[in-house]
Amino acid sequence: MDSQSLKSVDLRSDTVTQPCAGMRKAISEAPVGDDVFRDDPTVLLLEQRMAELSGKEAALFVPSGTMGNLICVLAHCSQRGSEMLLGDRAHI
């Protein structure tokens, strides 16, 4: 694949990338369930697809970057009182 056929997608924020009419329609018609109980077929399919694309065993959908950052921090600082040192270019 050459660089001319690659598309850039800006995923910094849901306010940067606004859904088009087709995306809104797909969202409104998507089957839903309770993702806490692992009953949401759309979330399960998304997680499975992302795991496949990234070559990982599994994936976890989180609804915000803030939640994703918190999960990452807690994975490294699992004990109360733990500290994480970050450089001046860190975004969390």
Rosetta silent file (secondary structure, phi, psi, omega in degrees, C-alpha in Angstrom):
SEQUENCE: MDSQSLKSVDLRSDTVTQPCAGMRKAISEAPVGDDVFRDDPTVLLLEQRMAELSGKEAALFVPSGTMGNLICVLAHCSQRGSEMLLGDRAHI
SCORE:     score description
SCORE:     0.000 S_00000001
   1 L     0.000  129.062  179.982    0.000    0.000    0.000 S_00000001
   2 L   -91.311  166.269 -175.795    1.472    3.367   -0.956 S_00000001
   3 H   -65.958  -20.529  179.129    1.198    6.578    1.056 S_00000001
   4 H   -70.098  -28.104 -177.102   -1.270    8.040   -1.444 S_00000001
   5 H   -91.652   -5.332  179.276   -3.913    5.440   -0.537 S_00000001
   6 L   -81.495  137.474  176.372   -3.593    5.915    3.242 S_00000001
   7 L  -107.647  145.139  177.333   -6.222    8.039    4.977 S_00000001
   8 L   -97.692  134.805  177.905   -5.626    9.983    8.152 S_00000001
   9 L  -123.296  125.824 -178.989   -8.195    9.758   10.949 S_00000001
  10 L   -93.575  107.882 -177.016   -8.093   12.223   13.835 S_00000001
  11 L  -108.645   22.644 -178.805   -9.201   10.377   16.991 S_00000001
  12 L   -61.624  -35.659 -173.655   -8.126   12.983   19.560 S_00000001
  13 L  -160.834  152.340  175.408  -11.656   13.726   20.680 S_00000001
  14 L   -71.279  -10.287  175.980  -15.303   13.059   19.875 S_00000001
  15 L   -90.070  -14.508  177.139  -15.631   16.825   19.370 S_00000001
  16 L   -83.878  -44.679 -178.774  -12.967   16.822   16.630 S_00000001
  17 L  -104.633  105.511 -178.924  -14.501   14.019   14.567 S_00000001
  18 L   -92.638  138.986 -179.974  -18.248   14.560   14.170 S_00000001
  19 L   -69.767  141.479  175.712  -20.443   11.694   12.895 S_00000001
  20 L   -82.697  177.849 -178.157  -21.979   12.068    9.445 S_00000001
  21 H   -59.339  -41.110  178.983  -25.640   11.235    8.725 S_00000001
  22 H   -64.482  -37.785  177.806  -24.780    7.631    7.847 S_00000001
  23 H   -67.494  -41.822  177.897  -22.872    7.184   11.088 S_00000001
  24 H   -61.524  -39.717  178.333  -25.763    8.631   13.106 S_00000001
  25 H   -63.883  -46.177  179.254  -28.160    6.228   11.381 S_00000001
  26 H   -60.862  -40.879  178.687  -25.896    3.246   12.124 S_00000001
  27 H   -62.227  -44.586 -176.604  -25.624    4.331   15.764 S_00000001
  28 H   -70.245  -23.454 -177.651  -29.391    4.661   16.147 S_00000001
  29 H  -101.671   -1.463 -177.007  -30.024    1.240   14.577 S_00000001
  30 L   -68.960  138.722  174.666  -27.233   -0.707   16.305 S_00000001
  31 L   -67.201  137.737 -177.662  -28.306   -3.585   18.555 S_00000001
  32 L  -129.125  160.592  176.858  -27.554   -2.724   22.167 S_00000001
  33 L  -157.117 -168.170 -179.293  -27.402   -4.453   25.521 S_00000001
  34 L   -92.695  107.751 -176.782  -25.807   -3.968   28.914 S_00000001
  35 H   -69.640  -20.981  177.232  -22.039   -3.931   28.433 S_00000001
  36 H   -63.534  -36.950  178.877  -21.467   -4.259   32.194 S_00000001
  37 H   -93.878   10.104 -179.709  -22.976   -7.762   31.980 S_00000001
  38 L    61.766   35.748 -178.632  -21.197   -8.375   28.622 S_00000001
  39 L  -107.233    6.715 -177.590  -24.619   -8.412   26.879 S_00000001
  40 L   -96.286  107.154 -175.437  -24.020   -5.679   24.287 S_00000001
  41 H   -64.084  -31.021 -179.831  -23.426   -7.366   20.914 S_00000001
  42 H   -68.942  -43.868  178.102  -22.114   -4.171   19.324 S_00000001
  43 H   -65.525  -42.422  179.345  -19.494   -3.624   22.036 S_00000001
  44 H   -61.520  -41.869  178.535  -18.490   -7.297   21.938 S_00000001
  45 H   -66.258  -41.646  177.948  -18.068   -7.135   18.159 S_00000001
  46 H   -61.572  -46.070  179.363  -16.055   -3.911   18.411 S_00000001
  47 H   -62.025  -42.268  179.602  -13.754   -5.415   21.048 S_00000001
  48 H   -63.373  -44.789 -179.157  -13.262   -8.565   18.982 S_00000001
  49 H   -65.155  -41.554  179.428  -12.462   -6.578   15.840 S_00000001
  50 H   -66.626  -36.378  176.590  -10.003   -4.293   17.644 S_00000001
  51 H   -63.601  -42.831  178.611   -8.243   -7.305   19.180 S_00000001
  52 H   -63.000  -47.229 -178.064   -7.901   -8.835   15.716 S_00000001
  53 H   -63.875  -33.753 -177.990   -6.611   -5.602   14.158 S_00000001
  54 H   -93.271   -2.129  178.850   -4.055   -5.064   16.918 S_00000001
  55 L    71.022   27.098 -179.091   -2.976   -8.705   17.047 S_00000001
  56 L  -106.402  163.416  179.921   -3.974   -9.044   20.697 S_00000001
  57 L   -68.437  -37.022 -177.747   -5.830  -11.788   22.529 S_00000001
  58 L  -153.879  165.953  176.599   -8.597   -9.430   23.665 S_00000001
  59 L  -137.682  158.661  179.425   -9.610   -5.779   23.741 S_00000001
  60 L  -129.462  124.013  176.574  -11.639   -3.655   26.142 S_00000001
  61 L   -82.012  130.089  170.354  -13.909   -0.799   25.062 S_00000001
  62 L  -125.406  139.645 -171.881  -13.884    2.252   27.312 S_00000001
  63 L   -76.908   -5.891 -179.905  -16.139    5.215   26.504 S_00000001
  64 L  -150.077  156.354  175.232  -13.608    7.975   27.116 S_00000001
  65 H   -63.934  -34.386  178.739   -9.909    8.734   26.973 S_00000001
  66 H   -62.011  -43.270  178.590  -10.058    9.725   30.628 S_00000001
  67 H   -65.662  -40.611  177.396  -11.319    6.265   31.579 S_00000001
  68 H   -61.798  -43.607  178.269   -8.625    4.632   29.449 S_00000001
  69 H   -62.477  -42.221 -179.972   -5.928    6.748   31.109 S_00000001
  70 H   -62.341  -42.612  178.459   -7.246    5.872   34.579 S_00000001
  71 H   -60.544  -43.259  179.178   -7.191    2.157   33.774 S_00000001
  72 H   -63.282  -43.452  179.209   -3.581    2.442   32.586 S_00000001
  73 H   -63.188  -45.992 -178.473   -2.518    4.323   35.722 S_00000001
  74 H   -66.742  -27.733  176.587   -4.266    1.824   38.003 S_00000001
  75 H   -66.364  -31.091 -179.469   -2.632   -1.089   36.142 S_00000001
  76 H   -95.903  -25.891 -178.312    0.769    0.338   37.095 S_00000001
  77 L  -120.035   69.832 -172.501   -0.143    1.848   40.496 S_00000001
  78 L   -82.066  -15.912  179.935   -2.315   -0.872   41.969 S_00000001
  79 L  -100.759  140.826  177.569   -1.521   -0.193   45.641 S_00000001
  80 L   -55.504  133.387  179.915   -2.945    2.761   47.533 S_00000001
  81 L    90.924   -2.774  177.917   -0.328    5.481   47.789 S_00000001
  82 L   -65.742  155.790  178.403    1.558    4.393   44.649 S_00000001
  83 L  -125.211  150.964  174.805    3.073    7.093   42.475 S_00000001
  84 L  -126.119  124.756  178.294    3.629    7.404   38.756 S_00000001
  85 L   -97.059  130.483 -178.515    6.301    9.721   37.425 S_00000001
  86 L  -125.111  150.956  176.786    5.655   11.238   34.001 S_00000001
  87 L   -74.738  171.549 -176.372    7.710   13.430   31.729 S_00000001
  88 L   -72.250   -5.658  177.816    6.803   16.998   30.843 S_00000001
  89 L  -105.851    6.256  178.110    5.302   15.825   27.535 S_00000001
  90 L   -68.615  148.058 -176.552    2.848   13.341   29.094 S_00000001
  91 L  -106.180    8.347  177.437   -0.794   14.003   28.336 S_00000001
  92 L  -110.400    0.000    0.000   -2.446   12.618   31.465 S_00000001
